[in-house]
Amino acid sequence: MEASHELLAREQRFFDEEAAELSAEELSVPDASQVARYQFASDSPRNLSKDALFARLLPLNGKKVLDYGCGQGENACLLAACGADVSAFDLSPRSVEQARMRAVLHHLDDRIDFRVCAAGQTAYPDDFFDVVTGFAILHHLHTVLPMVFEEIHRVLKPGGVAAFIEPVANSPMLRFLRRITPIPCYATPDERQLTYHDFEPLRRSFSGIEFLHFDFVGRLRRFAGLRQVRAFRRIDYGLERALPFLRRYYGTVVVFAMVEEKMALDQSHASAARAESSSQTRDSTQRDTEPSTAGGRYVLLDPAQARLKAGWLESVQREPKCSVFLHPQLDSEPGSGYRVLANGELAQDHARTCVYGVLAPKVVRLKLLPGLRFTAKLKGYRLVGNQFIGDPTGDDLSAMVEAITQPVRRAQCDCILFEDIEMDSPLHTAICQHASSRRNLRLHYPAKPQPHWWIEFPERPEDYWKKFSKKSRYNLRAAAKKLDHTLHRFTTAKDALKFLELAHRVSKASWQARRIGLRITNSAREKRWYQQVAEIGALRSYVLEHKGNPVAFVVGLQWKETFSYEEVGYDSAFADRSPGTVLLFRLIEDLIAIDTPKSLDFGFGDGEYKRVFGTRQTQSGPIAAMGGHFRPRVVVQFAKVGTTLRTYVDNSLSHLGMRSTLRQLYRR
């Protein structure tokens, strides 16, 4: 403790001496151009660290902001000029005196309350500030960081955010080079650059911790004596996105941290609100770089809170056409990385919050060239269930698309994947319209749209068979008699384990196991998931047995009005007796006889059995929404070349009448 007091005393003397040398001309900073720069900061790959911090925090109108370690008040004045009610403190009395003079000079003294006190020992009330921010302060406090982080957590309001710009040295090699290289360095005797390890105490009380990295190539400017320029930043940005492992060599980070269970200041919400506050002063032609004000109604939140989870469950249970995959019991394991889309206007009262969609972490693998196993990975999210809860339309739908695409527009991930979207749906239209109006959002189709088949059961379900001719019905029954079989239905949690055991045996004997890999692994994770599905009453899967041995299976889920035909497999040794067709025939008979759904969804992709049994056809396919940054653009261009080559080969084989034959040989 005594050593800490001595350190603080040395820091105070250093900055008192520095403040005493401050000229009247230097107090005029920030000037009008600098103020405008940060008042209208927006996300850009060319942003320097302070631009990025302000772009994320805006709008600040009416918010209580604490400038943690304000120095001579330059940044406190900038925050006040952006509309914040600022409190600021510093250890150095002379620095605070100069800061007050600066505020008076800029006519901001009524917006800023300056105090002299030490970090970690302030007397600000609990839950008082919306934002706590600091500019190169934490690396002076490296010996007392846990205490500092606890205080920041204490003074932040629910929904508050902490944001700091700090120098870092995460590479031992660079730390060594810094010690031996004679580069002019302005620093106090006790300060040091931080490492990722220094930020670990943040995780005890904060969530949503995020790092933005700066100054990789930008380090070279110090050798050449150049000032910081945006050209260096653009290069740094591209290298970081293409080669993430380089982040440890970057020299500056902007760190954002949100208080546990208080995440109302979501990135998409803040960005959308920023557009609303500045819309009166910006030309409408600039709207392609800012989100619409409508998007501010919806925010992405961490689903861990119990009250939010209850609102999520209520939303799912209320909607008759909601996908079973949106059920919170299936999609919200702690630490899973899920994000839920909720109404931002109700975010402070999670008991009343309605959930409208769910994003789950997803690694998209794109095959670059046909015939090669090499794939490129894009890390992002997928829209769970390929739908928003409640089937929104109009402005609400546009605002939701705006909110969930914010992570790619902010370059926080590579893509947002919509795995199976109906081409004539309002959602597809909204996605395309949103992409066409945003320069930093692009769409990629990993696979071309294909037929999507459904069975729509009539009011009298048994009338479904009238779609077949007498001959077709006879052939189906004959095929069923040809294969001596027994049909088993599985619906309970106990049944789930038995189903997985049998389906795993079939999966190992299927053509997919040889060509693609096991479809049913019977792993502990798979067992837990199927049991959870059974517990919410959605499991309805089938196994076809021949003389006591399983020969075919269907993973079926029935939730509300829809039966989802998720996965099918059969023992290839029985291929000549059509076990898949027999199982589907018997499955439909069972659906008609007991608890008939309104529809059966065969899912994405065409197939002869789907054409035979289906009653309605649409077109659907996957869509990936991507930002304009370097790496995803390169990967997508290679993938497009591969897709073009595969399409050419498919069309050529179809023209020669060889495609079906080769497909059958491939599956043997």
N, C-alpha and C positions, 0 to 999 in steps of 0.2 A: 504493500500500500504506500509506504514511504517513497519507494522508487517511482510510483505513478505520480505522486505529488511533485517530485523533482522533475519528472518529464514534462508535466503540465507547466511548471514554472519556466522551464527552458523555452517551451513553445510560446508562452506568453511574452517573454522578453524578445524573442525573435520577431514576432508579429507587431509588437509595440514599436520596435525600431523601424520595421518596414513601413508602418502606417505614418510614422513621423516624417518620412521622406516623400509622402504622397503630395503631388503638386495640385494646384487648383485646376489645371488643364485636365489632369487625370480624373478628377472628380466629375467632369462633364460626361464621362462614359457611364451608362450607355447613351448614345445619341439617338436621334429619331429613326435613322435607318436600321439600327440594331433592334430597337423596340419593335418596329414593323416586321422585321425578319422573324422574331419569335412570337409575335401576336398571331401571325398567320402561318406558322410552321405546319407542314404536312409531311406525310410519309413519303420518302424518296430514297432510292439507293445511293444518292449523292449526299445524303444528310451527314453532317458532322455530329459528334456526340451530343452537344447541347441542343442542336436542332431536333435530334431524335427524341430527346427527353421532353422537350416542350411539345412536340407533335403528339406524343402519347398522353400527356397530361391535360392538354387543352380540351374543353374550355375551362377556364379558371374563374370565370365571373362569379363573385359572391362566395367562393370557397375559402375556407380557412387553411392557410398554408404556413408551415414552419420551415424556415431556411435554417438548416442545422449546421452551425458553424459558418456564419454569414461573412466573416472577414470584413472587408471595407464596403460591403453593401451593394456591389454591382448587381448580383443576381437577385437580391431581395427587391431591388428597384425594377428589374425586369418582370419579376412575378407580379408585383403590384401594378405595373403598367398593363399586364395582361388581365387585370380585373380582380386579382386575388386580394383577400384581406390577410396581410402578411405579418407573422411574428418572426423575429430573427434574433439570434444570440451569438455571442462569440466570447472566447476566453480573454481576448485582448481588449482592455478598456480603450486604448488609443484607436484601435480598429473600429470599435463601435462608435466612437466619437466622429470619426471620419465618415462612417456609414450614415449617421444622422445628417451630417452636412450634405452628403450626396443626395439623400432623400429630399431635403429642403430645396436644394438646387433644382431638382426635377419635379417639384411640387407634388411629391408623393408622401410627405411626412405624415399626413393624416391617414394613410393606408398601411403604415408599417410601424410596428411596436418593437423597438430594439431593446435588448437587455444584455447585461454582462453576467455570464455564468459559465460553468464548465459542462461539457458534454457528459451525459449520464447523471447529472445532478441538477437538472432544471426543475422548476416548480410549476410547470404547466399542468393544468387539470387533466384528468383521465378523459379519454374518448372526446377530445376537443377538436382535433385537426382532421381535415379531409385528406390532406397531402403532407407528407414530410419529405423534404428533398435536401440534398447536399451536393456540393460541387468540390470534389477533391478534398474531402474532410476525413473520411474514414481511415485512410492510410496514415493519418497522424494519430489515430486512436487505436492502433492495432493491438496494444496491450490491454485494452478495456472493451474490446468489441462486444463480448456477450452482454455486458452491462448496458452498453449503448443500444444494442438491438432490443433489449427488454424495455428500455425507456421509450424507444420509438413505437414499439407495439402498444405500450400503455397509453400514449397520448393520441393515438390514431382512433378516429371514429369507426363505427361499423361501416364497412365498405371502403375504408381508407386505403391508400397506397403509399408505399415508401419508394422513392426513386433517387438513386445516387450515381454520379459519374466518378469513377475511380481509376487510377493507374494500376496496372497489374503486371505481374511477371510470373506466369505459370510454367515457364520453361527453365529448368536449372541451367541449361546452356546459356540462355539469354541473361540470366542473373549473373553468371560468371563474366560474360562479355561486358556487361554494364560496369562491373567493378574494375576491369582492366583497360577499358577503352576511355581515352581522354576526351570525352564529350562534355561541354559545359553543362552543368546540372544545377538547377536552382532548387534547393531543398533544405529543410531544417535538419539538424544533426540526428534527430530521433525518428524521423519518418522512414517508411519503407514501402515499396510496392506490395500490393496484396496478392494473394493467390486464391484459387477456388476454395481451398481449405479454410481460409479466413471467413468465408461467407457461410460456412456450415451452421453456425449458431442461428442463422436466420430461419432455418427449417424447423426449429423448435416451436416457433409461434406464428410463422408466416406460411402461406401457401401461394401457388401460382408464381413461383420465383422464376424469373426469366433474365437472361443475359443477352445484351446486344454488344457485339465486338467491333472495335475500331483500332486503327493504327497498326497495320502489318507492313505493307509497303510504305505507309506513312512514316514509319520510323526512319526511313532513309533521309527524310527532309532535314533531320537534325545534323546529319553528316554534311549536307550541302548548305546548311544555314538557311533553308527555305521556310517560309511560313506555311501553315497548314492550308491545303487547297483541296477542293472537292474532287479534282481529278484523281488524287491518291485514294480518296474514299471510294470512288466508283470501282477502282481496281480491287481494293480490299473487299468490297461487297461481293464482287464476282468470284474472287478466290475462296471466300468463306462458304459461299453456296456450293461451289463445285468441289471443294476439298475441305470438308468440315474439320478434319483432323488438324488443320492449321490454326484453329482457334486458340490453342495454348500459346501460340507465338504472337498473338495480338497484344498491343500495349495498353489499351483502354477498354473498360467495359462500362455500359450503362446497365445497372441492375434494378429491376422492378420486383417488388414483393407486396403481396396482399395479405391482409390479416385473415387467419383461419375463420371460416364460416361468415366472412364479411366481404363478399366478392362482387358487390353491386357495381363497382367501377370496373366493368369488363372492358376489354380493348375495343370490341365492336361498339359497345354502348358509348364509350368516350369519343370514339372517332365520329360516330353519327351525330352525337350532340355537338361536336365541334363544328360540323358542317352547318348545323342549324344556327349556331351563334355567329358565324361569319358569313352567312348567306347574303346579308344585306350589303356587305362591303365587297363581295367578289362578283365578278362577271359570270353570267350563266354558262359561258363557254368553258369554264374551268370545272364544271361539275363532274367531268369524267375522272377527275383525280380525287374527288371527295365522295363519301357515301351519302345516300339520300337521307333526309331528316326522318323519313318513315322508319328507317332501319334502327333508329334509336329506341324504339319501343321494345326491341328484342335483344337479349344479351345471352352470352354463353357462360354458364356457371358450372362449378364443380358440384357433382351430384351427391357428395358425401353427407351433406347435412340431412338429418332425419326429417325435418319439416319440409324441405324441398322434395325429398324422396316421397313423402306422403302426397304432396301435390302432383307429383309425376304419376304415381299409381292411380290417383283419382282421375287424371286426364286420360290415361289409357283405358280405364274401366268404363269411362263415360262414352267413348266413341265406338260405334258398332263396327266400323271398318278398319280399326287399328290393327297393325301387324303384331303378331305375338312377340316378335323380336324386340319390340319397343317396351316390353314389360320390364320394370326396374329390377325385378328379382333376377333377370337374366343378364342385364347389361351394366350393372353398377357395382362390381366388386371393388373394394378399396384398392387404390393404387393402379387401377386399370387404365386411367387416362381418359375416361369418358367425359364428355361435356354435354350438358343439356341446354336446349334453347328455351328460354323462358321470357315472360313479359317483364321487361325492365322496370316498368312503372310499379310493379308489385314486388320487386326483388327484395325489398326490405322486410316484407311479410311473407316468408316462405309458406306459411300455412294457407295463404290465398293464391300463391303463385301457380299459374297454369303452365305446364310444360308442353311445348309444341314440336319438339324434335330432339334427336339424340345423335351426337357425333362420337364415333368410336375410332381409336387408333387403327391405322391400316397401312401396310406396306404394299405398294402396287409394284408388281414385277412385270416389266414390259420386255417381250422377246424382241431383240434388235434385228436378227436376221433369221429367216426360215431354215430349219435343219440344224441350227445350233442351240445348245442348251444354255448358252450364256444369256443372262437377262440383266437389265438395269433396274435398280430399286429406287422408287420414289416414296418417301415417307410423308404420310399425311393422315387424313381422316376419311371415314366413309359415313354416309347418312344411313343410320340404322333403319331397316325396314323400307328404305327407298321412298319414304313419305314423311310429310308433316302430319302431326295428329290433328284431326278435324278437317282435313282437306281444305285448307284456306285458299282464297282466290283474291284477285285484284291487288290492291295496295298491300294487304297483309302478307300475301304470298311473296310479293317483290321484296318487302322488308325482311322477311325471313331468309330469303336467298341472299340478300345483302349481308345479313348478320353471319351466316355460316361460311361465307366466302372470305370474310375478313382475314382469317389466318393466312390464306395464300396471298392475298393482296398485301399483307404486311410482311411477307416472306418468312413467316414463322413455321411454315411447313411447305412441302412441295406441291401437294394437290389435295383437293376434296373430291372423293370418288362417289358417284351415284351409280351403284352397281347394276341396276336394272330399271330404267325409266321408260315409261310408255311414251312413244314419240308424239302422240297426239294429245298428251296430257297437259293441263295448265302448268304443271311443274316444269316440264321440258321447255315450254314456251317462255316461262319466267327466267329460266337459266340462260337460254339463248339471248333474250332481250337484255339481261343484266350484263352478259359478256360483251355484247355488241356496243354497249355504252361505256365500257371501262377499258382504257388502253392497257392497263396492267392486269388483265384477266383474259385467259385464253381457254378454249375448250378443245379437248382431245377425245376422240372416240377409240378406245382400246380395241373394240371389235365392232364390226358393222351391225346395224340393227337387224334383228331376225324376227321371224314370227313368234308370237307369244300366245300360246293356246290356253283356253279355259273350257271348263264344262259348267254351263249355267243350268242348274236343275230346275225343271218346271214346277209349277205349284203342286201338282201330283207327281212326286219324284219318279214313280214307276213308269210314267209316260216318257221318261228319257229314252228308253229302249226303242221307242217308235222311230227314232232317227235312223235306225238300222233296218235294212231290208230283211226279209225272212231268211234269205240265204246267208247274210252276214251273221245274224244271230245264231243260225245253225252252225256256222263255222267256228264261232267263238265257243259254243258249248262243246263241239267236237274236239277242239284243241284242249279244253279243260278236262275232258274224259280221257284223252290220250295220255295225259300226265297224271298218274295216280298221286293225289296230293291231299294235304290238309292245310287249311288257312288258320293262322293264329293272329289275334289282335292283341296289342300291348298298350295299356293306358295308364297304369299306376306306377309309382316310384319303384316298387319291387319288380314290376314287369320290365321296367327300363333296363335293369341290369341283365335280365335274361335275354331281352331283345338284342342288346349290344353283343352279348356272347355269340348268339346265333348269326347276327348280321356280320360280325367279324369273320366268322368261318366262311361265309359266302363271299365276302369281300376279298379274302385271300385267294379264292378260286376264280375270280372274275377277270375279264380282259383288262379292266381298268388297273388292277393291281400290277399287271405286267407292263403296261404302257405308261400309266400316269402315276400310280402309287395307291396305297391303301385308302379307300374311302371311309371305312370304319376302323379305327385303331383300337378301340376298347381301352383307351388310356384312362387314368384317374380323372383327368380334367373332363374328358368326354362323359364319363359316368356321372360326374357331378352335374354337368349341364343337362343331361337327359333327365336326371332325377328332378332337377329344378323345373324343367318343362312339365313333367308329370305332376308335380306339386301344385302348379297353377292350373292344372286341368287341361293342358293343351296337347298332351302326347296321344297320338293315335297312329301307331306304326304297325306294320304287318310283316310276317314271315311266312313263306310258302315252304312246306316240308314235303319231301317225297320219301316214303317208307322210313320216316323218323329222322331223315337228314335234311337240313335246310338247303334249299336250292335257289331261293330268291328272297329279296327283302325290299321294302319300301320304307323310307323314313318319312312319316306323315305327321303333320301338326295341324290340329283343328282348333281354331280360336275364333270365337264369335261366329261370323257368318261364312268363313272360308276354310277349306281344307287345302293345305299347302303340300304339294307333291315334291318333297325336298331332294331326296336322293333315292336312286334305284340301283340294284345290282343283282346279278344272277351268276350261277356257276356255269362257266363256259362249256363244261362237259355235257350240259343239258341243252345247249343252244338249239339243237335240232327239234326240241319239243316246246320251244317258245315259252319258257317259264316266266319271262317278264310280262308277256301278253296275258298269260293265264292269271298271274297275280293281279294285274290291273283290272281284268274282268271281274275277278272275285272281290277285289277291293271295292269296286263301284257297286256291286251287288250289296255289300255290307253297308256302305254309306247310305244307300237307298233304304235299306231295311231298318237301320238304327241311327237316330240322331242325324238326320240328313242336313248337311250344310247348304247354303244358297249357291255356292260355287266351289269348284275345284280348280286350283291354280297350278298349271304344269310348269310355270316358270319360263325363264329366258331360253330360247333355242328351239329349233324345229326338230321334228322327228316323225317317222311314219306312224308310230303308235299314237302320237298326239293328234295327228290329222285324222286318224280313224275314230278316236273317242271324243275329240274336242268338238264344241258347239260354237265357240266364238274365237276369233283370231284378231290380235292386235299386233303392232310392231313395237319392239322394245330393245334396249341395249344399254351398255354402260357408257357413262360420260365422266371424264375427269376435268375438273376446273383447276387451272394452273395459273400461277402468277407469271409475270414477265421476266423473272430472273434467269440467270444464265443456264444453270445445270438442267432444270426441267425442259427448257427449250431445246437443248442439244439432244437430250434423251428422246424427246418426242419426235424430233426430226429423223433420228435413226429408226425409231419404231415405225414411223410412217413409211419409210423405205421398205422395211420388212413386211408391213401390211400390204403394200402395193405388190410386192413380189409374190406373197402368198395368194392374193386375189387373182393374179395373172395365172399362177399354176392351177388353182381351183377351176377357173374358167376354162383353161385349156383342157384339163382332164374331163370336165363336164362335156365340152364340145366333142371330145373323142369318145365319149360314152364309157370312160374308164373310172370315173370317180367313185361310183357305188361299189364296183368290184374291188378297188384298192382299199376302200373303207372297210369292207368285210374282211379282207385279208389282214388288215391292220389289227382288227379286233379279235382275231383268232389266237 
